[in-house]
Amino acid sequence: LAAGQPCEGELVLPDAPGPLDLSGLDLTGRNLAGINFQRVDLRGARFADADLTKAVFVECRLDGASFRGAQMADAGCAAPDAAVDLTGVRGAGLSMSQGRFRELDLSSAEITGGLWADAEVGRLRGSGLVADEWFLTSCRFDEAAELAGASLQKAIWAGCTFHRLDLSGANLTKINADELEV
């Protein structure tokens, strides 16, 4: 992986006894556009300011991974039981469908056109989140969704369950919350 050069292709270990171990790897600022991570151990990996446009994370261990400030346009992530830092991420079309996250930090992130379907999140932090056309369907937030001071426009939250939802000081415009349960 050369700095600034695209990293195209897949990291897959078919029939391997366990995931490829890239835990703690520092990929800060790398161009990883289009990469497909499957069954990779990325616990504690650092993707700060990386270009993860159209990157896919499937069955990866992401606990403690940091994506601070990364570009994640049209990226997808479905991780089991992870605490992930997405602070300041820019993600047009970011999909977190069917992910299982113990904790997600979306503070100061910018999401446009993101689709999250059937995701389960323990705690969501989203102070200062800017989301436009953020579609959540059948998602469950088991602890708290802290969206104080967030700016949410044209969002659809259909069939979602929030144990506790904090929208204090949030700017809400054209929110459709059919079958929302708090």
C-alpha positions in Angstrom: 0.0 0.0 0.0 1.7 3.2 -1.2 0.5 6.5 0.3 -2.0 8.2 -2.0 -2.2 5.3 -4.4 -5.5 3.4 -4.8 -5.7 0.0 -3.2 -8.1 -2.0 -5.3 -9.2 -5.6 -4.8 -10.3 -7.8 -2.0 -8.9 -9.2 1.2 -10.6 -12.6 1.5 -9.6 -15.8 3.2 -12.0 -18.5 2.0 -12.1 -21.6 4.1 -9.7 -20.0 6.6 -10.0 -21.0 10.3 -10.2 -17.3 11.3 -10.1 -13.8 10.0 -7.0 -12.2 8.5 -5.4 -10.3 11.3 -4.7 -6.7 10.5 -5.6 -5.5 13.9 -3.9 -2.2 14.9 -2.9 -1.4 11.3 -2.5 2.3 10.6 -4.0 3.2 7.3 -4.3 6.9 8.0 -4.7 9.0 4.9 -4.6 6.0 2.5 -6.6 5.8 -0.7 -8.5 2.5 -0.1 -11.3 3.4 -2.5 -13.2 0.3 -3.7 -11.5 -2.2 -1.3 -13.6 -5.1 -0.1 -12.7 -6.3 3.4 -14.2 -9.7 4.2 -13.6 -11.6 7.4 -10.7 -9.3 8.4 -9.7 -8.5 11.9 -9.4 -4.7 11.9 -9.7 -4.2 15.7 -8.0 -1.0 16.6 -7.1 -0.2 13.0 -6.9 3.5 12.1 -8.5 4.8 8.9 -8.3 8.5 9.8 -8.7 10.8 6.8 -8.6 7.7 4.5 -10.5 7.6 1.2 -12.9 4.6 1.7 -15.2 5.5 -1.2 -17.2 2.4 -2.1 -15.3 0.3 0.4 -17.1 -2.6 1.9 -16.6 -4.2 5.3 -18.3 -7.6 5.7 -18.0 -9.9 8.7 -15.0 -7.8 9.9 -13.9 -7.3 13.5 -14.0 -3.5 13.9 -14.0 -3.1 17.6 -12.0 0.1 18.5 -11.4 1.0 14.8 -11.3 4.7 14.1 -12.5 6.2 10.8 -12.2 9.9 12.0 -12.5 12.2 9.1 -12.6 9.5 6.5 -14.4 9.8 3.2 -16.9 7.0 3.1 -19.1 7.8 0.1 -21.1 4.8 -1.0 -19.3 2.6 1.6 -21.0 -0.3 3.4 -20.4 -1.8 6.8 -22.0 -4.7 8.6 -19.9 -5.5 11.6 -20.7 -7.8 14.6 -20.6 -6.3 18.1 -18.2 -3.4 17.5 -17.6 0.0 19.0 -16.6 2.2 16.1 -15.5 5.8 15.9 -16.9 7.6 12.8 -16.3 11.1 14.1 -16.2 13.6 11.3 -16.8 11.0 8.6 -18.1 12.3 5.3 -20.4 9.7 3.8 -22.8 10.3 0.9 -24.6 7.0 0.6 -23.0 5.4 3.7 -24.8 2.1 4.5 -24.7 0.4 7.9 -27.5 -2.1 7.1 -27.7 -5.3 9.2 -24.7 -4.1 11.3 -24.5 -4.9 15.0 -22.7 -2.2 16.9 -22.2 -1.9 20.6 -21.4 1.8 20.1 -21.2 4.2 17.1 -19.8 7.7 17.3 -21.1 9.9 14.5 -20.2 13.2 16.2 -19.7 16.0 13.6 -20.1 13.5 10.7 -21.8 14.4 7.5 -24.1 11.8 6.0 -26.2 12.3 2.8 -28.5 9.7 1.4 -27.4 7.0 3.9 -29.5 3.8 4.2 -29.5 1.8 7.4 -31.8 -1.2 7.4 -32.2 -3.7 10.3 -29.1 -2.3 12.1 -28.8 -2.8 15.9 -26.9 -0.1 17.8 -26.3 0.0 21.6 -25.3 3.6 22.0 -25.2 6.2 19.2 -23.4 9.4 19.7 -24.2 12.1 17.1 -23.6 15.5 18.6 -23.2 17.9 15.7 -24.1 15.2 13.1 -25.3 16.7 9.8 -27.6 14.2 8.0 -29.6 14.8 4.9 -31.9 12.1 3.5 -30.8 9.6 6.2 -33.1 6.6 5.9 -33.4 4.3 8.9 -35.7 1.3 8.6 -36.4 -1.3 11.3 -33.3 -0.2 13.2 -33.0 -0.7 17.0 -31.1 1.6 19.4 -30.9 -0.3 22.7 -29.2 2.2 25.0 -29.3 5.8 23.9 -29.3 7.8 20.7 -27.7 11.1 21.6 -28.4 13.5 18.7 -28.3 16.8 20.6 -27.4 19.7 18.4 -27.6 17.5 15.2 -29.0 18.8 12.0 -31.4 16.3 10.4 -33.1 17.0 7.1 -35.4 14.9 5.0 -34.9 11.9 7.3 -37.1 8.8 7.4 -37.1 6.6 10.5 -39.6 3.9 9.7 -40.2 1.2 12.2 -37.3 2.2 14.4 -37.0 1.6 18.2 -35.1 4.0 20.4 -34.6 3.1 24.1 -33.7 6.8 24.7 -33.6 9.5 22.1 -32.0 12.9 22.9 -32.8 15.5 20.2 -32.3 18.6 22.5 -31.1 21.6 20.4 -31.4 19.5 17.2 -32.5 21.1 13.9 -35.2 18.8 12.5 -36.6 19.5 9.0 -39.0 17.2 7.2 -38.6 14.1 9.4 -40.9 11.2 8.8 -41.0 8.9 11.8 -43.7 6.4 11.0 -44.0 3.7 13.6 -41.2 5.2 15.7 -41.1 3.7 19.1 -39.3 5.6 22.0 
